[in-house]
Amino acid sequence: MRLKPRQYLLIALILALGAFNLYRRHRAHTQPTATPVTVAPQPSTDTTPTVVAAWAAYDRAASLRDAPAAQFQPALQALDAAKAALAPPSHDASADLEGCRLYLISYHSHSLSGPNGLHQASQHIDRCTQLHRDAAY
């Protein structure tokens, strides 16, 4: 059976498309995929007694994040009092502490939106706790 020129052209086109798809698949597997970058809060390296006391109050409130409001609110008030005692208010520890405090309140009140909101808040709270402990030692 003898093939006509247009049949040769179709066979060449099919082989070229197959080779292109193999090249594209190989290239997709060898290139790293873009992963979302999460920014962790920077720990405060200040070890003054007021900063240490503020982070200790944060640890107490974070440990009670799943407790009822009757237990959580006094710990949160102690955290607010310890945060207010930081001097000067523009201190880096105050900013770090405020961000971690907001995630703690959002977690406790379940006010985060999205299917993974509580999980993300929990990760942030744990990261805050771990980072300030790492900086203190």
C-alpha positions as CSV (number, residue, x, y, z in Angstrom):
1,M,0.0,0.0,0.0
2,R,1.4,3.3,-1.0
3,L,0.7,6.4,1.2
4,K,-0.2,9.7,-0.4
5,P,1.8,12.9,0.5
6,R,-0.9,14.3,2.7
7,Q,-0.9,11.1,4.8
8,Y,2.9,11.5,5.3
9,L,2.2,15.1,6.4
10,L,-0.5,13.9,8.9
11,I,1.9,11.3,10.3
12,A,4.6,13.9,10.7
13,L,2.2,16.3,12.4
14,I,1.0,13.6,14.9
15,L,4.6,12.7,15.7
16,A,5.5,16.3,16.3
17,L,2.5,16.9,18.6
18,G,3.5,13.7,20.6
19,A,7.1,14.9,20.9
20,F,5.9,18.4,22.0
21,N,3.7,16.9,24.7
22,L,6.5,14.7,26.0
23,Y,8.8,17.7,26.1
24,R,6.1,19.8,27.9
25,R,5.4,17.0,30.5
26,H,9.2,16.5,31.2
27,R,9.6,20.3,31.6
28,A,6.6,20.5,34.0
29,H,8.1,17.8,36.2
30,T,11.6,19.2,36.4
31,Q,10.6,22.8,37.2
32,P,10.0,23.5,40.9
33,T,6.5,24.6,41.6
34,A,5.9,28.0,43.3
35,T,5.1,27.6,46.9
36,P,3.3,30.2,48.9
37,V,5.6,32.1,51.3
38,T,4.4,32.6,54.8
39,V,6.0,35.3,56.8
40,A,6.7,34.3,60.4
41,P,6.7,37.0,63.1
42,Q,10.2,38.0,64.1
43,P,11.0,37.2,67.7
44,S,11.9,39.9,70.1
45,T,15.4,39.5,71.4
46,D,14.9,41.9,74.2
47,T,15.1,40.1,77.6
48,T,14.1,43.0,79.9
49,P,11.8,41.9,82.7
50,T,8.7,43.6,81.3
51,V,9.1,41.9,77.9
52,V,9.7,38.5,79.5
53,A,6.6,39.1,81.7
54,A,4.5,40.1,78.7
55,W,5.5,37.0,76.7
56,A,4.8,34.8,79.8
57,A,1.3,36.4,80.0
58,Y,1.0,35.6,76.3
59,D,2.0,32.0,76.9
60,R,-0.7,31.7,79.6
61,A,-3.4,33.1,77.4
62,A,-2.3,30.9,74.4
63,S,-2.5,27.8,76.6
64,L,-6.1,28.8,77.4
65,R,-7.2,29.5,73.8
66,D,-9.6,26.6,73.8
67,A,-10.9,27.2,77.3
68,P,-14.3,28.9,78.0
69,A,-14.4,32.7,78.1
70,A,-14.6,32.7,81.9
71,Q,-11.0,31.3,81.9
72,F,-9.7,32.9,78.8
73,Q,-10.8,36.5,79.5
74,P,-8.7,37.0,82.7
75,A,-5.6,35.6,81.0
76,L,-6.3,38.0,78.1
77,Q,-6.7,40.9,80.5
78,A,-3.4,40.0,82.2
79,L,-1.8,40.0,78.7
80,D,-3.2,43.4,78.0
81,A,-1.8,44.7,81.3
82,A,1.6,43.3,80.7
83,K,1.6,44.7,77.1
84,A,0.6,48.1,78.5
85,A,3.6,48.0,80.9
86,L,6.1,47.7,78.0
87,A,8.1,50.9,77.6
88,P,8.3,52.6,75.2
89,P,5.1,51.6,73.4
90,S,6.8,51.6,70.0
91,H,9.1,48.8,71.1
92,D,9.5,45.9,68.7
93,A,8.2,43.4,71.3
94,S,5.0,45.4,71.6
95,A,4.4,45.1,67.8
96,D,5.2,41.4,67.8
97,L,3.0,40.8,70.8
98,E,0.1,42.8,69.3
99,G,0.1,40.6,66.2
100,C,0.2,37.4,68.1
101,R,-2.5,38.7,70.5
102,L,-4.8,39.5,67.5
103,Y,-4.4,35.9,66.2
104,L,-5.1,34.6,69.7
105,I,-8.4,36.6,69.9
106,S,-9.4,35.6,66.4
107,Y,-8.8,32.0,67.2
108,H,-10.8,32.1,70.5
109,S,-13.7,33.9,68.9
110,H,-13.7,31.8,65.7
111,S,-13.9,35.0,63.7
112,L,-11.4,33.9,61.0
113,S,-13.0,33.2,57.6
114,G,-12.1,30.4,55.3
115,P,-12.0,26.6,55.7
116,N,-8.6,26.7,57.2
117,G,-8.9,29.8,59.3
118,L,-8.7,28.1,62.7
119,H,-5.8,25.9,61.6
120,Q,-3.8,28.9,60.3
121,A,-4.4,30.9,63.5
122,S,-3.4,27.9,65.6
123,Q,-0.1,27.6,63.5
124,H,0.5,31.3,64.0
125,I,0.0,31.2,67.7
126,D,2.3,28.2,68.0
127,R,4.9,29.9,65.9
128,C,4.7,33.0,68.1
129,T,5.2,30.9,71.2
130,Q,8.1,29.0,69.7
131,L,9.9,32.0,68.3
132,H,9.9,34.1,71.5
133,R,11.0,31.1,73.5
134,D,13.8,30.4,71.0
135,A,14.9,34.1,71.2
136,A,14.9,34.0,75.0
137,Y,17.3,31.0,75.2
